[in-house]
């Protein structure tokens, strides 16, 4: 998925595609944790949606799903699953920041140097994730990872991992933004996260969405 230019034509060109920023990429993420907040929350999972399959020339990143690994003395929660999903999406999209290739090449014999992305958008229905990374996190870090109530920030380990991944993008000159969307506009990532609950894999694994 790519960001549409607000000044572009509303009509598709002859190939059926709409004008968009080809150096951008939108990735949808979601986490799932049945029984969140209760003793029934014994597993959680993540989904990362890059987009629909286009055709045989589409060499884009595959969609991902995985189960969050069990950790001693660490409970499964939807908040941790959302953070794991965001971290996983940044790691999976890194290839496009380094080497490009996020758009099927239509130049004969392919481009000699595909354009890398300069903008990455992480799309999520989690206010916890988006509000945290776009607002609260700077205050938490400057306060020694304490909240305004002087209590330790929950999930600090994952917030710090997320910051580390963002620093890698900054070093490459890539702007990373986070969009908070209604749950109904994040259905593909939600479906992937739920498929992840059934997975035996605790690492991001290519997963097909069956639309039939």
Long-range contacts (C-beta under 8 A, 24 or more apart in sequence): 1-25, 1-26, 1-27, 1-28, 1-50, 1-51, 2-26, 2-102, 2-103, 3-119, 3-121, 21-119, 22-102, 22-103, 22-115, 23-115, 23-116, 23-117, 23-118, 23-119, 24-117, 24-118, 24-119, 24-120, 24-121, 25-50, 25-93, 25-96, 25-102, 25-117, 25-119, 25-120, 25-121, 26-121, 26-123, 26-179, 27-89, 27-92, 27-93, 27-120, 27-121, 27-122, 27-123, 28-123, 28-124, 28-186, 28-188, 28-189, 29-82, 29-85, 29-86, 29-88, 29-89, 29-122, 29-123, 29-124, 29-129, 29-189, 30-82, 30-85, 30-124, 30-125, 30-126, 30-186, 30-189, 30-190, 30-192, 30-193, 31-68, 31-78, 31-79, 31-80, 31-81, 31-82, 31-83, 31-84, 31-85, 31-126, 31-193, 32-78, 32-81, 32-190, 32-193, 32-194, 32-196, 32-197, 33-76, 33-77, 33-78, 33-80, 33-81, 34-197, 36-77, 36-78, 37-77, 41-75, 41-76, 41-77, 42-76, 43-67, 43-68, 43-76, 43-197, 44-68, 44-76, 44-77, 44-78, 44-80, 44-81, 44-84, 44-197, 45-81, 45-193, 45-194, 45-195, 45-196, 45-197, 45-199, 46-81, 46-84, 46-85, 46-88, 46-192, 46-193, 46-196, 46-204, 47-85, 47-188, 47-189, 47-190, 47-191, 47-192, 47-193, 47-194, 47-195, 47-196, 47-207, 48-85, 48-88, 48-89, 48-92, 48-189, 48-192, 48-204, 49-188, 49-189, 49-192, 49-209, 50-92, 50-93, 54-104, 55-104, 57-104, 58-104, 59-101, 59-104, 60-101, 60-102, 60-104, 61-92, 61-93, 61-95, 61-96, 61-102, 62-206, 62-207, 63-188, 63-192, 63-206, 63-207, 63-208, 63-209, 64-88, 64-89, 64-92, 64-192, 64-204, 64-205, 64-206, 64-207, 65-192, 65-193, 65-195, 65-196, 65-199, 65-204, 65-205, 65-207, 66-196, 66-199, 66-201, 66-202, 66-203, 66-204, 66-205, 67-196, 67-197, 67-199, 67-200, 67-201, 67-202, 68-202, 69-202, 78-126, 79-126, 79-128, 79-129, 79-154, 79-155, 80-155, 80-158, 81-193, 82-124, 82-126, 82-128, 82-129, 83-129, 83-155, 83-158, 83-159, 83-161, 83-162, 84-158, 85-124, 85-189, 85-193, 86-122, 86-124, 86-129, 86-133, 86-162, 86-178, 87-158, 87-161, 87-162, 87-165, 88-204, 89-122, 90-120, 90-122, 90-162, 90-165, 90-166, 90-168, 90-169, 90-176, 91-165, 91-204, 92-204, 93-117, 93-120, 94-168, 94-169, 96-120, 97-169, 97-172, 97-174, 98-172, 116-172, 116-174, 117-174, 118-173, 118-174, 118-175, 119-174, 119-175, 119-176, 119-177, 120-169, 120-174, 120-175, 120-176, 120-177, 121-176, 121-177, 121-178, 121-179, 122-176, 122-177, 122-178, 122-179, 123-178, 123-179, 123-181, 123-186, 123-189, 124-178, 124-179, 124-180, 124-181, 124-186, 124-189, 125-180, 125-181, 125-182, 125-183, 125-185, 125-186, 125-190, 126-180, 127-180, 129-178, 130-178, 130-179, 130-180, 131-180, 132-159, 133-159, 133-162, 133-166, 133-178, 134-178, 137-163
